[in-house]
Amino acid sequence: MSGINGQSDRESPGETPESEEPAGGLERGPAGSDDHGAALGPAVPESTAVIGRLPTGASLRRELAAAARTLGRASSVEGELVEIRDAIAAVEVEPVDLDAARRRVAAASGEEERLKERVAALRGRVQARRAVEAETDEALGELESAAAELSAAQSERIAAEQALRRARERAADARDARERRLELRDRLRNRRRDARRELARETYPAFREALAAVPGADPADAGEDPGAYDGPPLAASLAAVRLADLERPIVLGTEAARWVAGRGETTPESVLDAPVVRPCGRPGL
């Protein structure tokens, strides 16, 4: 997130949607998972997952939106987020092995050609024996057996070609489903961004006030909206977490603990107005 002096970049108004997307957020693949089997996350990230640890590694808007939700606030698009997430989960993409279907056709075609050559050779042998009035029973038996094998091979080749056609149709359906899911993912990402911005705007006046309780922070750095914040990112995270009403103690990382310890006589509990869990259980950090 930031260095020890909190000098890393925060989100700006021109930031892309992807830069605000929650870690582990979205998902491609069978219902409830992505193409690699990762679970599809909730429509709205759990607030604890966003601001339950400091530094958060999240954008200011994400922090403020998470804090707002702990206070019982919801954006105007909350219901739509759930609908889109459920629509993504409902999209099933069937795995299709076109290579296996192609190999089956190739193998069946090769076997058919081999047997055609064998049948042709056996017919020639029968004809040659008949030309010299030799006994043909054995040759005819071999020809009959080879012809039966050829008929079976032709049936297998036809079945393999039909299976390949069906596999191609399923593959086309799977491509359509993936495209649909990508569209839904983009829509969910955009709506999540809209929700964060809405909640962050609503919470910003309280955030500005909370900055006054954070050592090393200045309410004047807040500006008029989250995109205008011009102070240390870690100070902003501390203020955002101070706003929240989390059910668990805050996990205080070394960087955040040192930030507070190096800027006055106050304690992290006082700054955050919440219980904390210090790294490695060391009270001195």
Backbone torsions as a table, in degrees:
resi	resn	phi	psi	omega
1	MET	NA	-67.7	-179.5
2	SER	-138.2	165.9	172.9
3	GLY	-79.2	-175.2	-177.5
4	ILE	-63.0	-24.9	176.9
5	ASN	-96.9	6.5	175.4
6	GLY	68.0	36.2	-172.7
7	GLN	-102.7	28.7	176.6
8	SER	-92.9	168.6	-176.7
9	ASP	-79.3	145.0	169.1
10	ARG	-105.4	174.0	179.1
11	GLU	-62.1	148.9	174.9
12	SER	-118.7	166.6	-178.7
13	PRO	-57.1	-27.0	-177.7
14	GLY	-91.4	10.0	-176.6
15	GLU	-65.2	146.0	179.7
16	THR	-74.3	155.6	179.0
17	PRO	-57.6	-36.7	-175.3
18	GLU	-62.4	-32.7	-177.3
19	SER	-68.4	-17.9	178.9
20	GLU	-100.4	-2.9	-174.5
21	GLU	-69.6	133.1	-179.2
22	PRO	-60.7	148.5	177.1
23	ALA	-62.1	138.6	-179.8
24	GLY	71.9	7.7	-169.5
25	GLY	-55.8	-67.9	-165.1
26	LEU	-117.5	179.2	-131.4
27	GLU	-168.2	125.6	175.9
28	ARG	-126.9	143.2	175.5
29	GLY	134.4	-162.9	-179.9
30	PRO	-57.6	165.4	-177.1
31	ALA	-50.9	130.2	178.0
32	GLY	81.6	2.0	179.9
33	SER	-151.4	171.5	175.5
34	ASP	-95.6	-175.1	-176.8
35	ASP	-64.5	-17.1	-179.6
36	HIS	-105.7	10.5	175.2
37	GLY	89.9	2.0	179.3
38	ALA	-71.5	140.8	-176.9
39	ALA	-66.8	144.2	176.3
40	LEU	-79.1	121.9	-176.2
41	GLY	-72.9	174.7	179.5
42	PRO	-68.4	161.2	178.5
43	ALA	-61.2	-38.6	178.3
44	VAL	-119.4	122.1	-178.5
45	PRO	-59.0	144.0	174.9
46	GLU	-62.0	134.5	-177.4
47	SER	-60.5	-38.0	179.6
48	THR	-61.3	-34.0	179.2
49	ALA	-68.1	-22.9	-178.2
50	VAL	-93.8	-47.7	-172.5
51	ILE	-122.1	17.9	179.3
52	GLY	-81.8	-5.2	-179.1
53	ARG	-139.9	143.2	177.5
54	LEU	-122.9	134.9	-6.0
55	PRO	-61.8	153.5	-176.2
56	THR	-84.4	-28.3	-173.5
57	GLY	72.2	13.1	-176.7
58	ALA	-112.9	163.4	175.9
59	SER	-73.4	161.3	179.8
60	LEU	-61.6	-41.9	179.2
61	ARG	-61.6	-41.5	177.7
62	ARG	-62.2	-43.1	179.4
63	GLU	-61.2	-47.0	-177.9
64	LEU	-66.3	-39.2	178.5
65	ALA	-64.4	-41.4	178.5
66	ALA	-64.2	-42.1	178.1
67	ALA	-62.3	-42.7	-179.6
68	ALA	-60.2	-39.4	-178.4
69	ARG	-68.0	-30.8	176.8
70	THR	-68.4	-19.1	178.9
71	LEU	-93.8	8.7	176.7
72	GLY	88.1	9.0	-179.6
73	ARG	-88.0	150.7	178.2
74	ALA	-139.3	147.5	179.4
75	SER	-78.9	167.1	179.7
76	SER	-71.8	-12.6	-178.7
77	VAL	-107.6	13.5	-176.3
78	GLU	-57.6	-45.2	179.6
79	GLY	-63.4	-37.9	179.2
80	GLU	-66.6	-35.5	177.7
81	LEU	-59.3	-43.5	180.0
82	VAL	-65.5	-42.7	179.9
83	GLU	-61.3	-44.4	-178.9
84	ILE	-66.9	-43.1	179.4
85	ARG	-60.0	-43.1	178.9
86	ASP	-65.3	-35.9	178.2
87	ALA	-65.3	-38.4	177.3
88	ILE	-63.8	-44.2	-179.0
89	ALA	-63.9	-27.7	-177.6
90	ALA	-80.3	-14.0	-179.4
91	VAL	-79.6	117.0	179.7
92	GLU	-106.4	132.0	178.3
93	VAL	-114.9	110.2	-178.6
94	GLU	-75.0	128.7	174.6
95	PRO	-68.3	130.3	-177.7
96	VAL	-124.2	124.3	179.7
97	ASP	-100.2	85.6	178.9
98	LEU	-66.9	-33.4	-178.9
99	ASP	-61.7	-42.6	179.4
100	ALA	-63.9	-40.5	178.9
101	ALA	-64.9	-39.4	178.7
102	ARG	-66.8	-40.8	179.1
103	ARG	-63.1	-37.5	178.7
104	ARG	-63.8	-42.5	178.0
105	VAL	-63.3	-44.0	-178.7
106	ALA	-63.1	-43.1	-179.7
107	ALA	-65.7	-42.8	-179.8
108	ALA	-65.6	-40.5	179.3
109	SER	-65.8	-40.8	178.7
110	GLY	-63.8	-42.1	178.5
111	GLU	-65.8	-38.5	178.2
112	GLU	-62.4	-44.8	-179.8
113	GLU	-64.4	-40.1	179.0
114	ARG	-61.5	-43.2	-178.6
115	LEU	-71.6	-32.9	174.9
116	LYS	-60.3	-43.0	179.3
117	GLU	-65.7	-39.5	179.5
118	ARG	-66.0	-42.9	178.8
119	VAL	-62.3	-43.0	179.5
120	ALA	-61.8	-42.0	179.8
121	ALA	-65.5	-41.2	179.9
122	LEU	-67.8	-36.6	175.7
123	ARG	-62.5	-41.8	177.8
124	GLY	-62.4	-38.2	178.7
125	ARG	-65.5	-42.9	178.6
126	VAL	-61.7	-46.3	-179.3
127	GLN	-62.0	-40.1	-179.7
128	ALA	-64.5	-40.4	179.9
129	ARG	-69.2	-36.7	177.9
130	ARG	-66.5	-34.1	-178.7
131	ALA	-63.2	-29.1	179.9
132	VAL	-107.1	14.3	177.8
133	GLU	56.4	36.7	176.9
134	ALA	-88.7	165.1	-179.9
135	GLU	-66.5	135.2	-174.1
136	THR	-120.8	3.2	-175.1
137	ASP	-58.9	-47.4	-178.2
138	GLU	-64.1	-44.7	-179.6
139	ALA	-64.2	-39.9	178.5
140	LEU	-65.3	-37.2	177.6
141	GLY	-62.9	-43.3	178.2
142	GLU	-65.1	-38.7	179.2
143	LEU	-64.7	-43.2	-179.8
144	GLU	-63.3	-41.6	179.3
145	SER	-65.2	-43.2	179.9
146	ALA	-65.9	-37.9	178.9
147	ALA	-64.3	-37.7	177.8
148	ALA	-66.2	-40.9	177.3
149	GLU	-63.6	-39.2	178.8
150	LEU	-63.7	-42.3	179.0
151	SER	-60.9	-42.0	178.6
152	ALA	-66.1	-38.9	179.4
153	ALA	-65.8	-38.9	177.6
154	GLN	-64.4	-39.5	177.1
155	SER	-64.0	-40.8	178.2
156	GLU	-65.0	-41.1	179.2
157	ARG	-63.5	-42.7	178.0
158	ILE	-62.3	-43.7	179.1
159	ALA	-63.6	-39.4	179.4
160	ALA	-65.3	-41.2	178.5
161	GLU	-64.9	-39.5	177.6
162	GLN	-65.3	-40.6	178.3
163	ALA	-63.9	-38.1	178.2
164	LEU	-65.1	-40.9	177.5
165	ARG	-61.4	-43.3	179.0
166	ARG	-64.9	-39.1	179.0
167	ALA	-63.9	-39.0	177.8
168	ARG	-65.4	-37.5	176.9
169	GLU	-65.0	-42.5	178.4
170	ARG	-65.9	-37.1	178.4
171	ALA	-63.7	-39.4	177.3
172	ALA	-64.6	-41.5	177.2
173	ASP	-62.7	-39.5	179.6
174	ALA	-65.0	-39.6	176.8
175	ARG	-61.8	-42.7	178.4
176	ASP	-61.8	-41.2	-179.8
177	ALA	-65.6	-40.9	178.1
178	ARG	-63.8	-41.0	178.2
179	GLU	-63.2	-41.2	177.6
180	ARG	-61.4	-43.2	-178.9
181	ARG	-67.1	-38.5	176.7
182	LEU	-61.7	-40.5	177.1
183	GLU	-61.4	-43.0	179.2
184	LEU	-66.6	-38.6	177.8
185	ARG	-61.6	-43.6	177.9
186	ASP	-62.1	-41.7	180.0
187	ARG	-64.6	-43.1	178.6
188	LEU	-63.9	-42.0	178.7
189	ARG	-60.0	-43.9	-180.0
190	ASN	-65.6	-42.2	-179.7
191	ARG	-69.0	-35.2	175.3
192	ARG	-62.3	-41.1	178.0
193	ARG	-63.5	-42.7	177.7
194	ASP	-59.7	-43.1	-179.4
195	ALA	-63.9	-43.7	179.4
196	ARG	-60.7	-45.1	-178.4
197	ARG	-64.3	-40.7	179.6
198	GLU	-62.9	-49.7	-178.8
199	LEU	-67.0	-37.4	179.3
200	ALA	-64.1	-40.8	178.0
201	ARG	-62.5	-43.4	-178.4
202	GLU	-64.7	-33.5	-175.0
203	THR	-89.0	-11.1	-169.1
204	TYR	-62.4	-40.2	177.6
205	PRO	-57.9	-42.0	178.3
206	ALA	-67.4	-35.5	176.9
207	PHE	-62.3	-43.2	-179.7
208	ARG	-59.3	-41.4	178.0
209	GLU	-67.5	-38.7	-178.7
210	ALA	-64.6	-28.1	179.0
211	LEU	-59.0	-29.0	-178.5
212	ALA	-65.0	-22.5	-179.3
213	ALA	-91.7	-1.7	-176.3
214	VAL	-102.3	121.8	177.8
215	PRO	-63.3	137.4	-179.3
216	GLY	83.5	4.6	179.7
217	ALA	-113.3	155.9	179.9
218	ASP	-135.8	119.9	178.6
219	PRO	-54.4	-25.3	179.5
220	ALA	-66.2	-21.3	179.4
221	ASP	-74.3	-12.6	-173.9
222	ALA	-68.7	-35.2	-175.4
223	GLY	69.2	-160.2	-174.9
224	GLU	-91.5	-20.7	-178.2
225	ASP	-154.1	169.2	-176.9
226	PRO	-55.8	-32.5	179.8
227	GLY	-70.6	-15.8	-178.2
228	ALA	-96.3	-4.9	-178.2
229	TYR	-59.2	132.7	-174.0
230	ASP	-131.7	24.5	179.6
231	GLY	-105.5	-173.4	179.4
232	PRO	-63.2	131.1	-179.9
233	PRO	-58.0	-39.1	-178.3
234	LEU	-67.1	-36.2	176.3
235	ALA	-63.1	-40.2	178.1
236	ALA	-63.9	-39.6	178.6
237	SER	-63.1	-42.9	178.5
238	LEU	-60.9	-42.0	179.7
239	ALA	-66.7	-40.9	-179.9
240	ALA	-64.1	-41.7	179.4
241	VAL	-68.3	-34.2	177.5
242	ARG	-59.0	-34.3	179.8
243	LEU	-68.4	-28.5	-168.6
244	ALA	-75.1	160.6	175.2
245	ASP	-121.6	77.6	-177.0
246	LEU	-87.1	148.6	-178.4
247	GLU	-84.2	-13.5	-177.8
248	ARG	-117.0	157.8	172.8
249	PRO	-62.0	151.5	177.9
250	ILE	-80.2	131.9	175.1
251	VAL	-81.4	112.3	-173.5
252	LEU	-96.9	111.1	178.0
253	GLY	-72.5	163.8	-177.0
254	THR	-57.8	-41.9	-178.2
255	GLU	-60.8	-45.5	179.8
256	ALA	-68.2	-39.6	179.3
257	ALA	-62.5	-42.6	179.6
258	ARG	-68.1	-33.7	177.9
259	TRP	-59.1	-47.9	-178.8
260	VAL	-69.0	-45.6	-176.9
261	ALA	-63.1	-31.3	-177.0
262	GLY	-86.6	6.2	-175.3
263	ARG	-134.0	49.2	173.7
264	GLY	121.9	-172.5	-175.0
265	GLU	-93.7	0.2	-176.1
266	THR	-74.9	167.0	179.5
267	THR	-111.8	158.2	176.3
268	PRO	-58.0	-37.9	179.2
269	GLU	-60.6	-39.3	179.7
270	SER	-69.7	-40.9	-179.4
271	VAL	-65.3	-44.2	-175.3
272	LEU	-87.3	-13.0	-175.9
273	ASP	54.0	42.8	-177.2
274	ALA	-162.5	155.2	174.9
275	PRO	-68.7	151.5	-179.4
276	VAL	-130.5	157.7	170.7
277	VAL	-113.6	119.0	-176.3
278	ARG	-85.2	154.9	179.7
279	PRO	-61.8	131.7	177.2
280	CYS	60.4	15.3	177.9
281	GLY	67.7	20.2	-177.2
282	ARG	-91.7	111.9	-176.6
283	PRO	-65.7	-19.7	-177.8
284	GLY	-76.0	-8.1	-178.3
285	LEU	-107.8	NA	NA
